[in-house]
Amino acid sequence: MILIVGGAGYIGSHLNKEINKKGIETVIFDNLSYGHRDFVKWGTFEKGDLGNIDDIRNVFKKYPIEAVMHFAAFTYVGESVEDPQKYYTNNVKNTLNLLQVMLEENVKYFVFSSTCATYGNPVEIPITENHPQNPINPYGKGKLMVETVLKDYSDAYGLKYASLRYFNAAGADPESEVGELHNPETHLIPLILDVAAGRREDIKIFGTDYDTPDGTCIRDYIHVTDLAEAHILALEYLQNSGESDFFNLGNGNGFSVKEVIETAEEVTGKNIKAVEAERRAGDPPILVGSSDKAKEKLNWKPKYDELSTIIETAWNWHKKLK
Protein backbone atom coordinates (compact mmCIF):
# COMPACT_ATOMS: atom_id res chain seq x y z
CA MET A 1 0.00 0.00 0.00
CA ILE A 2 1.32 3.44 -1.00
CA LEU A 3 0.85 6.56 1.13
CA ILE A 4 0.32 9.65 -1.03
CA VAL A 5 0.88 12.73 1.11
CA GLY A 6 -0.82 15.73 -0.46
CA GLY A 7 -2.77 13.40 -2.73
CA ALA A 8 -5.79 15.72 -2.93
CA GLY A 9 -3.76 18.34 -4.79
CA TYR A 10 -3.00 18.86 -8.47
CA ILE A 11 -0.11 16.47 -9.09
CA GLY A 12 -0.90 14.09 -6.23
CA SER A 13 -4.44 13.44 -7.49
CA HIS A 14 -3.16 12.60 -10.98
CA LEU A 15 -0.58 10.24 -9.49
CA ASN A 16 -3.29 8.61 -7.38
CA LYS A 17 -5.38 7.91 -10.48
CA GLU A 18 -2.49 6.46 -12.47
CA ILE A 19 -1.17 4.23 -9.69
CA ASN A 20 -4.64 2.86 -8.94
CA LYS A 21 -5.02 1.97 -12.63
CA LYS A 22 -2.09 -0.40 -12.05
CA GLY A 23 -3.96 -2.14 -9.22
CA ILE A 24 -1.88 -0.64 -6.41
CA GLU A 25 -3.78 0.36 -3.26
CA THR A 26 -3.32 3.90 -1.95
CA VAL A 27 -3.97 5.95 1.17
CA ILE A 28 -4.29 9.69 0.61
CA PHE A 29 -3.19 11.89 3.52
CA ASP A 30 -4.07 15.57 3.14
CA ASN A 31 -5.17 18.45 5.38
CA LEU A 32 -7.17 19.98 2.48
CA SER A 33 -5.62 23.42 3.00
CA TYR A 34 -5.02 23.55 -0.76
CA GLY A 35 -6.21 20.12 -1.88
CA HIS A 36 -9.75 19.14 -2.83
CA ARG A 37 -11.68 16.30 -1.19
CA ASP A 38 -13.53 15.59 -4.43
CA PHE A 39 -10.19 14.99 -6.19
CA VAL A 40 -9.72 11.83 -4.09
CA LYS A 41 -11.64 9.49 -6.37
CA TRP A 42 -9.42 6.47 -5.80
CA GLY A 43 -7.93 4.84 -2.72
CA THR A 44 -8.71 5.65 0.91
CA PHE A 45 -8.75 9.20 2.26
CA GLU A 46 -7.37 10.13 5.69
CA LYS A 47 -7.52 13.77 6.72
CA GLY A 48 -4.47 14.78 8.71
CA ASP A 49 -1.69 17.33 9.05
CA LEU A 50 2.05 16.77 8.78
CA GLY A 51 2.46 19.37 11.53
CA ASN A 52 0.88 16.87 13.95
CA ILE A 53 3.16 13.86 14.18
CA ASP A 54 0.44 11.80 15.85
CA ASP A 55 -1.71 12.20 12.72
CA ILE A 56 1.12 10.67 10.72
CA ARG A 57 1.71 7.87 13.23
CA ASN A 58 -1.99 6.98 13.23
CA VAL A 59 -1.99 6.44 9.46
CA PHE A 60 1.11 4.24 9.61
CA LYS A 61 -0.43 2.18 12.44
CA LYS A 62 -3.74 1.80 10.58
CA TYR A 63 -2.40 0.76 7.16
CA PRO A 64 0.45 -1.48 5.90
CA ILE A 65 2.41 1.34 4.26
CA GLU A 66 5.24 0.12 2.01
CA ALA A 67 6.29 3.41 0.41
CA VAL A 68 5.57 7.15 0.60
CA MET A 69 5.12 9.72 -2.16
CA HIS A 70 5.30 13.27 -0.83
CA PHE A 71 3.52 16.18 -2.56
CA ALA A 72 2.36 18.24 0.43
CA ALA A 73 4.32 21.45 -0.09
CA PHE A 74 3.39 25.10 -0.42
CA THR A 75 4.47 26.22 -3.90
CA TYR A 76 3.96 29.97 -4.37
CA VAL A 77 7.41 31.45 -4.95
CA GLY A 78 6.37 35.05 -4.24
CA GLU A 79 4.62 34.09 -1.02
CA SER A 80 7.72 32.20 0.11
CA VAL A 81 9.68 35.45 -0.10
CA GLU A 82 7.03 37.35 1.87
CA ASP A 83 6.44 34.62 4.48
CA PRO A 84 9.45 32.28 4.63
CA GLN A 85 8.46 30.88 8.03
CA LYS A 86 5.29 29.40 6.52
CA TYR A 87 7.38 27.67 3.85
CA TYR A 88 10.19 26.40 6.04
CA THR A 89 7.72 25.11 8.62
CA ASN A 90 5.58 23.16 6.17
CA ASN A 91 8.04 22.24 3.45
CA VAL A 92 11.01 21.39 5.69
CA LYS A 93 9.99 20.85 9.32
CA ASN A 94 6.83 18.92 8.47
CA THR A 95 8.74 16.75 5.99
CA LEU A 96 11.11 15.86 8.83
CA ASN A 97 8.06 14.72 10.84
CA LEU A 98 7.06 12.43 7.98
CA LEU A 99 10.56 11.01 7.64
CA GLN A 100 10.76 10.45 11.41
CA VAL A 101 7.65 8.25 11.36
CA MET A 102 8.95 6.39 8.31
CA LEU A 103 12.10 5.59 10.29
CA GLU A 104 10.04 4.50 13.31
CA GLU A 105 8.00 2.17 11.11
CA ASN A 106 10.97 1.01 9.01
CA VAL A 107 9.43 2.19 5.72
CA LYS A 108 12.35 2.59 3.32
CA TYR A 109 10.97 3.94 0.00
CA PHE A 110 10.36 7.65 -0.49
CA VAL A 111 9.53 9.55 -3.70
CA PHE A 112 9.88 13.29 -3.22
CA SER A 113 8.27 16.07 -5.20
CA SER A 114 11.13 18.52 -5.70
CA THR A 115 11.58 21.36 -8.17
CA CYS A 116 13.85 22.96 -10.73
CA ALA A 117 13.77 25.99 -8.38
CA THR A 118 16.65 24.32 -6.51
CA TYR A 119 18.92 25.32 -9.42
CA GLY A 120 18.27 29.06 -9.23
CA ASN A 121 19.26 31.16 -12.22
CA PRO A 122 20.55 28.91 -15.01
CA VAL A 123 24.19 29.06 -16.01
CA GLU A 124 23.66 26.60 -18.86
CA ILE A 125 20.72 25.37 -20.94
CA PRO A 126 19.40 22.73 -20.91
CA ILE A 127 19.69 22.25 -17.16
CA THR A 128 20.97 18.82 -16.14
CA GLU A 129 21.06 17.26 -12.68
CA ASN A 130 24.73 18.35 -12.41
CA HIS A 131 23.84 22.04 -12.74
CA PRO A 132 24.87 24.07 -9.64
CA GLN A 133 22.10 24.37 -7.06
CA ASN A 134 21.82 28.01 -5.98
CA PRO A 135 18.12 28.63 -5.23
CA ILE A 136 17.07 32.29 -5.12
CA ASN A 137 13.91 32.07 -2.97
CA PRO A 138 12.77 30.29 0.21
CA TYR A 139 10.61 27.87 -1.79
CA GLY A 140 13.62 26.57 -3.73
CA LYS A 141 15.88 26.72 -0.67
CA GLY A 142 13.46 24.62 1.37
CA LYS A 143 13.27 21.95 -1.30
CA LEU A 144 17.06 21.84 -1.48
CA MET A 145 17.23 21.49 2.32
CA VAL A 146 15.01 18.40 2.09
CA GLU A 147 17.18 16.97 -0.70
CA THR A 148 20.20 17.41 1.59
CA VAL A 149 18.34 15.65 4.42
CA LEU A 150 17.44 12.77 2.11
CA LYS A 151 21.09 12.20 1.18
CA ASP A 152 22.07 12.09 4.85
CA TYR A 153 19.14 9.82 5.82
CA SER A 154 20.01 7.48 2.97
CA ASP A 155 23.61 7.23 4.18
CA ALA A 156 22.71 6.86 7.86
CA TYR A 157 19.46 4.89 7.83
CA GLY A 158 19.29 3.16 4.47
CA LEU A 159 16.37 5.27 3.21
CA LYS A 160 15.85 4.71 -0.52
CA TYR A 161 14.65 7.88 -2.22
CA ALA A 162 14.05 9.42 -5.61
CA SER A 163 13.89 13.20 -5.72
CA LEU A 164 12.05 14.45 -8.80
CA ARG A 165 12.84 17.99 -9.89
CA TYR A 166 9.88 19.23 -11.91
CA PHE A 167 9.89 21.99 -14.45
CA ASN A 168 6.45 23.51 -15.25
CA ALA A 169 3.66 21.03 -14.53
CA ALA A 170 0.76 21.65 -16.90
CA GLY A 171 -2.32 20.09 -18.49
CA ALA A 172 -4.95 17.85 -16.96
CA ASP A 173 -6.04 14.23 -16.83
CA PRO A 174 -7.02 13.30 -20.43
CA GLU A 175 -10.36 11.93 -19.12
CA SER A 176 -10.96 15.18 -17.20
CA GLU A 177 -11.67 13.37 -13.92
CA VAL A 178 -9.16 15.60 -12.10
CA GLY A 179 -7.27 18.70 -13.15
CA GLU A 180 -5.68 21.95 -12.08
CA LEU A 181 -7.56 24.08 -9.55
CA HIS A 182 -5.51 26.54 -7.52
CA ASN A 183 -6.62 29.54 -5.49
CA PRO A 184 -4.95 31.84 -6.21
CA GLU A 185 -3.96 30.65 -9.67
CA THR A 186 -0.47 31.68 -10.79
CA HIS A 187 0.31 29.24 -13.61
CA LEU A 188 0.39 30.62 -17.14
CA ILE A 189 -1.75 28.07 -18.99
CA PRO A 190 -4.81 28.14 -16.67
CA LEU A 191 -4.59 31.95 -16.52
CA ILE A 192 -4.64 32.08 -20.33
CA LEU A 193 -7.58 29.66 -20.38
CA ASP A 194 -9.41 31.89 -17.90
CA VAL A 195 -9.27 34.59 -20.60
CA ALA A 196 -10.55 32.15 -23.21
CA ALA A 197 -13.41 31.16 -20.87
CA GLY A 198 -14.34 34.78 -20.20
CA ARG A 199 -13.36 34.67 -16.52
CA ARG A 200 -10.44 37.04 -16.96
CA GLU A 201 -10.15 40.07 -19.20
CA ASP A 202 -6.56 39.60 -20.35
CA ILE A 203 -3.26 37.85 -19.76
CA LYS A 204 -0.19 39.88 -18.85
CA ILE A 205 3.09 39.20 -20.61
CA PHE A 206 5.84 40.18 -18.19
CA GLY A 207 8.62 41.36 -20.48
CA THR A 208 8.82 41.29 -24.27
CA ASP A 209 12.47 42.30 -24.66
CA TYR A 210 14.26 39.15 -23.53
CA ASP A 211 17.02 37.62 -25.64
CA THR A 212 14.69 34.98 -27.09
CA PRO A 213 13.29 34.59 -30.63
CA ASP A 214 10.06 36.50 -29.87
CA GLY A 215 11.28 38.49 -26.85
CA THR A 216 9.21 36.60 -24.25
CA CYS A 217 10.35 34.09 -21.63
CA ILE A 218 10.71 30.45 -22.62
CA ARG A 219 9.66 27.70 -20.22
CA ASP A 220 9.55 23.90 -20.17
CA TYR A 221 6.00 22.54 -19.75
CA ILE A 222 5.50 18.91 -18.75
CA HIS A 223 2.12 17.19 -18.75
CA VAL A 224 0.90 16.26 -15.29
CA THR A 225 0.03 12.69 -16.32
CA ASP A 226 3.57 12.21 -17.61
CA LEU A 227 4.79 13.50 -14.25
CA ALA A 228 2.58 10.95 -12.49
CA GLU A 229 3.97 8.13 -14.61
CA ALA A 230 7.53 9.19 -13.70
CA HIS A 231 6.69 8.84 -10.00
CA ILE A 232 5.46 5.30 -10.51
CA LEU A 233 8.58 4.41 -12.49
CA ALA A 234 10.78 5.99 -9.80
CA LEU A 235 9.16 3.86 -7.11
CA GLU A 236 9.57 0.71 -9.21
CA TYR A 237 13.21 1.66 -9.79
CA LEU A 238 13.84 1.92 -6.04
CA GLN A 239 11.99 -1.31 -5.29
CA ASN A 240 14.09 -3.08 -7.93
CA SER A 241 17.35 -2.18 -6.16
CA GLY A 242 17.92 1.16 -7.89
CA GLU A 243 20.17 3.56 -6.01
CA SER A 244 18.78 6.71 -4.41
CA ASP A 245 19.00 9.51 -6.95
CA PHE A 246 17.76 12.84 -8.35
CA PHE A 247 15.92 13.22 -11.64
CA ASN A 248 14.80 16.20 -13.72
CA LEU A 249 11.30 15.95 -15.15
CA GLY A 250 10.61 18.22 -18.07
CA ASN A 251 9.60 18.23 -21.70
CA GLY A 252 13.08 19.02 -23.01
CA ASN A 253 11.51 21.65 -25.26
CA GLY A 254 10.87 25.25 -24.38
CA PHE A 255 7.85 27.30 -25.38
CA SER A 256 7.66 31.08 -25.19
CA VAL A 257 4.80 32.96 -23.54
CA LYS A 258 3.63 34.15 -26.95
CA GLU A 259 3.75 30.59 -28.33
CA VAL A 260 1.61 29.37 -25.44
CA ILE A 261 -0.95 32.14 -26.03
CA GLU A 262 -1.06 31.48 -29.80
CA THR A 263 -1.44 27.72 -29.28
CA ALA A 264 -4.22 28.32 -26.74
CA GLU A 265 -6.03 30.47 -29.30
CA GLU A 266 -5.79 27.64 -31.84
CA VAL A 267 -7.00 25.00 -29.35
CA THR A 268 -9.87 27.03 -27.90
CA GLY A 269 -10.90 28.94 -31.00
CA LYS A 270 -11.03 32.05 -28.82
CA ASN A 271 -9.29 35.40 -29.13
CA ILE A 272 -7.04 35.83 -26.08
CA LYS A 273 -6.21 39.43 -25.21
CA ALA A 274 -2.59 39.86 -24.12
CA VAL A 275 -1.24 42.96 -22.39
CA GLU A 276 2.47 43.71 -22.31
CA ALA A 277 3.87 44.54 -18.87
CA GLU A 278 7.25 45.18 -17.26
CA ARG A 279 9.61 42.32 -16.55
CA ARG A 280 9.29 40.61 -13.19
CA ALA A 281 12.37 40.49 -10.97
CA GLY A 282 14.13 37.15 -11.05
CA ASP A 283 12.61 35.80 -14.27
CA PRO A 284 15.38 34.16 -16.33
CA PRO A 285 14.89 34.37 -20.11
CA ILE A 286 15.00 30.60 -20.65
CA LEU A 287 14.34 27.66 -18.32
CA VAL A 288 14.53 24.30 -20.08
CA GLY A 289 15.60 21.05 -18.51
CA SER A 290 17.22 17.87 -19.73
CA SER A 291 15.30 14.74 -18.72
CA ASP A 292 17.77 12.35 -20.36
CA LYS A 293 18.69 10.79 -17.03
CA ALA A 294 15.06 9.93 -16.18
CA LYS A 295 14.53 8.53 -19.66
CA GLU A 296 17.65 6.38 -19.40
CA LYS A 297 17.47 5.17 -15.79
CA LEU A 298 13.69 5.06 -15.27
CA ASN A 299 12.75 4.23 -18.87
CA TRP A 300 10.42 7.22 -18.78
CA LYS A 301 8.74 8.15 -22.08
CA PRO A 302 6.47 11.22 -21.95
CA LYS A 303 3.29 10.66 -23.97
CA TYR A 304 1.79 14.15 -23.91
CA ASP A 305 4.74 16.29 -24.95
CA GLU A 306 3.06 18.39 -27.66
CA LEU A 307 2.12 21.86 -26.42
CA SER A 308 -1.23 21.65 -28.20
CA THR A 309 -2.03 18.37 -26.42
CA ILE A 310 -1.08 19.80 -23.04
CA ILE A 311 -3.32 22.82 -23.59
CA GLU A 312 -6.17 20.75 -25.05
CA THR A 313 -6.36 18.53 -21.95
CA ALA A 314 -6.22 21.62 -19.73
CA TRP A 315 -9.01 23.29 -21.77
CA ASN A 316 -11.26 20.24 -21.58
CA TRP A 317 -10.91 20.31 -17.80
CA HIS A 318 -11.17 24.09 -17.60
CA LYS A 319 -14.53 24.10 -19.38
CA LYS A 320 -15.96 21.94 -16.58
CA LEU A 321 -15.12 24.50 -13.88
CA LYS A 322 -17.83 26.85 -12.67
C-alpha positions as CSV (number, residue, x, y, z in Angstrom):
1,M,0.0,0.0,0.0
2,I,1.3,3.4,-1.0
3,L,0.9,6.6,1.1
4,I,0.3,9.7,-1.0
5,V,0.9,12.7,1.1
6,G,-0.8,15.7,-0.5
7,G,-2.8,13.4,-2.7
8,A,-5.8,15.7,-2.9
9,G,-3.8,18.3,-4.8
10,Y,-3.0,18.9,-8.5
11,I,-0.1,16.5,-9.1
12,G,-0.9,14.1,-6.2
13,S,-4.4,13.4,-7.5
14,H,-3.2,12.6,-11.0
15,L,-0.6,10.2,-9.5
16,N,-3.3,8.6,-7.4
17,K,-5.4,7.9,-10.5
18,E,-2.5,6.5,-12.5
19,I,-1.2,4.2,-9.7
20,N,-4.6,2.9,-8.9
21,K,-5.0,2.0,-12.6
22,K,-2.1,-0.4,-12.0
23,G,-4.0,-2.1,-9.2
24,I,-1.9,-0.6,-6.4
25,E,-3.8,0.4,-3.3
26,T,-3.3,3.9,-1.9
27,V,-4.0,5.9,1.2
28,I,-4.3,9.7,0.6
29,F,-3.2,11.9,3.5
30,D,-4.1,15.6,3.1
31,N,-5.2,18.4,5.4
32,L,-7.2,20.0,2.5
33,S,-5.6,23.4,3.0
34,Y,-5.0,23.5,-0.8
35,G,-6.2,20.1,-1.9
36,H,-9.8,19.1,-2.8
37,R,-11.7,16.3,-1.2
38,D,-13.5,15.6,-4.4
39,F,-10.2,15.0,-6.2
40,V,-9.7,11.8,-4.1
41,K,-11.6,9.5,-6.4
42,W,-9.4,6.5,-5.8
43,G,-7.9,4.8,-2.7
44,T,-8.7,5.7,0.9
45,F,-8.8,9.2,2.3
46,E,-7.4,10.1,5.7
47,K,-7.5,13.8,6.7
48,G,-4.5,14.8,8.7
49,D,-1.7,17.3,9.0
50,L,2.1,16.8,8.8
51,G,2.5,19.4,11.5
52,N,0.9,16.9,13.9
53,I,3.2,13.9,14.2
54,D,0.4,11.8,15.9
55,D,-1.7,12.2,12.7
56,I,1.1,10.7,10.7
57,R,1.7,7.9,13.2
58,N,-2.0,7.0,13.2
59,V,-2.0,6.4,9.5
60,F,1.1,4.2,9.6
61,K,-0.4,2.2,12.4
62,K,-3.7,1.8,10.6
63,Y,-2.4,0.8,7.2
64,P,0.5,-1.5,5.9
65,I,2.4,1.3,4.3
66,E,5.2,0.1,2.0
67,A,6.3,3.4,0.4
68,V,5.6,7.1,0.6
69,M,5.1,9.7,-2.2
70,H,5.3,13.3,-0.8
71,F,3.5,16.2,-2.6
72,A,2.4,18.2,0.4
73,A,4.3,21.5,-0.1
74,F,3.4,25.1,-0.4
75,T,4.5,26.2,-3.9
76,Y,4.0,30.0,-4.4
77,V,7.4,31.5,-4.9
78,G,6.4,35.0,-4.2
79,E,4.6,34.1,-1.0
80,S,7.7,32.2,0.1
81,V,9.7,35.5,-0.1
82,E,7.0,37.3,1.9
83,D,6.4,34.6,4.5
84,P,9.4,32.3,4.6
85,Q,8.5,30.9,8.0
86,K,5.3,29.4,6.5
87,Y,7.4,27.7,3.9
88,Y,10.2,26.4,6.0
89,T,7.7,25.1,8.6
90,N,5.6,23.2,6.2
91,N,8.0,22.2,3.5
92,V,11.0,21.4,5.7
93,K,10.0,20.8,9.3
94,N,6.8,18.9,8.5
95,T,8.7,16.8,6.0
96,L,11.1,15.9,8.8
97,N,8.1,14.7,10.8
98,L,7.1,12.4,8.0
99,L,10.6,11.0,7.6
100,Q,10.8,10.4,11.4
101,V,7.7,8.3,11.4
102,M,8.9,6.4,8.3
103,L,12.1,5.6,10.3
104,E,10.0,4.5,13.3
105,E,8.0,2.2,11.1
106,N,11.0,1.0,9.0
107,V,9.4,2.2,5.7
108,K,12.3,2.6,3.3
109,Y,11.0,3.9,0.0
110,F,10.4,7.7,-0.5
111,V,9.5,9.5,-3.7
112,F,9.9,13.3,-3.2
113,S,8.3,16.1,-5.2
114,S,11.1,18.5,-5.7
115,T,11.6,21.4,-8.2
116,C,13.9,23.0,-10.7
117,A,13.8,26.0,-8.4
118,T,16.6,24.3,-6.5
119,Y,18.9,25.3,-9.4
120,G,18.3,29.1,-9.2
121,N,19.3,31.2,-12.2
122,P,20.6,28.9,-15.0
123,V,24.2,29.1,-16.0
124,E,23.7,26.6,-18.9
125,I,20.7,25.4,-20.9
126,P,19.4,22.7,-20.9
127,I,19.7,22.2,-17.2
128,T,21.0,18.8,-16.1
129,E,21.1,17.3,-12.7
130,N,24.7,18.3,-12.4
131,H,23.8,22.0,-12.7
132,P,24.9,24.1,-9.6
133,Q,22.1,24.4,-7.1
134,N,21.8,28.0,-6.0
135,P,18.1,28.6,-5.2
136,I,17.1,32.3,-5.1
137,N,13.9,32.1,-3.0
138,P,12.8,30.3,0.2
139,Y,10.6,27.9,-1.8
140,G,13.6,26.6,-3.7
141,K,15.9,26.7,-0.7
142,G,13.5,24.6,1.4
143,K,13.3,21.9,-1.3
144,L,17.1,21.8,-1.5
145,M,17.2,21.5,2.3
146,V,15.0,18.4,2.1
147,E,17.2,17.0,-0.7
148,T,20.2,17.4,1.6
149,V,18.3,15.7,4.4
150,L,17.4,12.8,2.1
151,K,21.1,12.2,1.2
152,D,22.1,12.1,4.9
153,Y,19.1,9.8,5.8
154,S,20.0,7.5,3.0
155,D,23.6,7.2,4.2
156,A,22.7,6.9,7.9
157,Y,19.5,4.9,7.8
158,G,19.3,3.2,4.5
159,L,16.4,5.3,3.2
160,K,15.8,4.7,-0.5
161,Y,14.6,7.9,-2.2
162,A,14.0,9.4,-5.6
163,S,13.9,13.2,-5.7
164,L,12.1,14.4,-8.8
165,R,12.8,18.0,-9.9
166,Y,9.9,19.2,-11.9
167,F,9.9,22.0,-14.4
168,N,6.4,23.5,-15.3
169,A,3.7,21.0,-14.5
170,A,0.8,21.6,-16.9
171,G,-2.3,20.1,-18.5
172,A,-5.0,17.8,-17.0
173,D,-6.0,14.2,-16.8
174,P,-7.0,13.3,-20.4
175,E,-10.4,11.9,-19.1
176,S,-11.0,15.2,-17.2
177,E,-11.7,13.4,-13.9
178,V,-9.2,15.6,-12.1
179,G,-7.3,18.7,-13.2
180,E,-5.7,22.0,-12.1
181,L,-7.6,24.1,-9.6
182,H,-5.5,26.5,-7.5
183,N,-6.6,29.5,-5.5
184,P,-4.9,31.8,-6.2
185,E,-4.0,30.6,-9.7
186,T,-0.5,31.7,-10.8
187,H,0.3,29.2,-13.6
188,L,0.4,30.6,-17.1
189,I,-1.8,28.1,-19.0
190,P,-4.8,28.1,-16.7
191,L,-4.6,31.9,-16.5
192,I,-4.6,32.1,-20.3
193,L,-7.6,29.7,-20.4
194,D,-9.4,31.9,-17.9
195,V,-9.3,34.6,-20.6
196,A,-10.5,32.1,-23.2
197,A,-13.4,31.2,-20.9
198,G,-14.3,34.8,-20.2
199,R,-13.4,34.7,-16.5
200,R,-10.4,37.0,-17.0
201,E,-10.2,40.1,-19.2
202,D,-6.6,39.6,-20.3
203,I,-3.3,37.8,-19.8
204,K,-0.2,39.9,-18.9
205,I,3.1,39.2,-20.6
206,F,5.8,40.2,-18.2
207,G,8.6,41.4,-20.5
208,T,8.8,41.3,-24.3
209,D,12.5,42.3,-24.7
210,Y,14.3,39.1,-23.5
211,D,17.0,37.6,-25.6
212,T,14.7,35.0,-27.1
213,P,13.3,34.6,-30.6
214,D,10.1,36.5,-29.9
215,G,11.3,38.5,-26.9
216,T,9.2,36.6,-24.3
217,C,10.4,34.1,-21.6
218,I,10.7,30.5,-22.6
219,R,9.7,27.7,-20.2
220,D,9.6,23.9,-20.2
221,Y,6.0,22.5,-19.8
222,I,5.5,18.9,-18.8
223,H,2.1,17.2,-18.8
224,V,0.9,16.3,-15.3
225,T,0.0,12.7,-16.3
226,D,3.6,12.2,-17.6
227,L,4.8,13.5,-14.3
228,A,2.6,11.0,-12.5
229,E,4.0,8.1,-14.6
230,A,7.5,9.2,-13.7
231,H,6.7,8.8,-10.0
232,I,5.5,5.3,-10.5
233,L,8.6,4.4,-12.5
234,A,10.8,6.0,-9.8
235,L,9.2,3.9,-7.1
236,E,9.6,0.7,-9.2
237,Y,13.2,1.7,-9.8
238,L,13.8,1.9,-6.0
239,Q,12.0,-1.3,-5.3
240,N,14.1,-3.1,-7.9
241,S,17.3,-2.2,-6.2
242,G,17.9,1.2,-7.9
243,E,20.2,3.6,-6.0
244,S,18.8,6.7,-4.4
245,D,19.0,9.5,-7.0
246,F,17.8,12.8,-8.3
247,F,15.9,13.2,-11.6
248,N,14.8,16.2,-13.7
249,L,11.3,15.9,-15.1
250,G,10.6,18.2,-18.1
251,N,9.6,18.2,-21.7
252,G,13.1,19.0,-23.0
253,N,11.5,21.6,-25.3
254,G,10.9,25.3,-24.4
255,F,7.9,27.3,-25.4
256,S,7.7,31.1,-25.2
257,V,4.8,33.0,-23.5
258,K,3.6,34.2,-27.0
259,E,3.8,30.6,-28.3
260,V,1.6,29.4,-25.4
261,I,-0.9,32.1,-26.0
262,E,-1.1,31.5,-29.8
263,T,-1.4,27.7,-29.3
264,A,-4.2,28.3,-26.7
265,E,-6.0,30.5,-29.3
266,E,-5.8,27.6,-31.8
267,V,-7.0,25.0,-29.4
268,T,-9.9,27.0,-27.9
269,G,-10.9,28.9,-31.0
270,K,-11.0,32.1,-28.8
271,N,-9.3,35.4,-29.1
272,I,-7.0,35.8,-26.1
273,K,-6.2,39.4,-25.2
274,A,-2.6,39.9,-24.1
275,V,-1.2,43.0,-22.4
276,E,2.5,43.7,-22.3
277,A,3.9,44.5,-18.9
278,E,7.3,45.2,-17.3
279,R,9.6,42.3,-16.6
280,R,9.3,40.6,-13.2
281,A,12.4,40.5,-11.0
282,G,14.1,37.1,-11.0
283,D,12.6,35.8,-14.3
284,P,15.4,34.2,-16.3
285,P,14.9,34.4,-20.1
286,I,15.0,30.6,-20.7
287,L,14.3,27.7,-18.3
288,V,14.5,24.3,-20.1
289,G,15.6,21.0,-18.5
290,S,17.2,17.9,-19.7
291,S,15.3,14.7,-18.7
292,D,17.8,12.4,-20.4
293,K,18.7,10.8,-17.0
294,A,15.1,9.9,-16.2
295,K,14.5,8.5,-19.7
296,E,17.6,6.4,-19.4
297,K,17.5,5.2,-15.8
298,L,13.7,5.1,-15.3
299,N,12.8,4.2,-18.9
300,W,10.4,7.2,-18.8
301,K,8.7,8.2,-22.1
302,P,6.5,11.2,-21.9
303,K,3.3,10.7,-24.0
304,Y,1.8,14.1,-23.9
305,D,4.7,16.3,-24.9
306,E,3.1,18.4,-27.7
307,L,2.1,21.9,-26.4
308,S,-1.2,21.7,-28.2
309,T,-2.0,18.4,-26.4
310,I,-1.1,19.8,-23.0
311,I,-3.3,22.8,-23.6
312,E,-6.2,20.8,-25.1
313,T,-6.4,18.5,-21.9
314,A,-6.2,21.6,-19.7
315,W,-9.0,23.3,-21.8
316,N,-11.3,20.2,-21.6
317,W,-10.9,20.3,-17.8
318,H,-11.2,24.1,-17.6
319,K,-14.5,24.1,-19.4
320,K,-16.0,21.9,-16.6
321,L,-15.1,24.5,-13.9
322,K,-17.8,26.8,-12.7
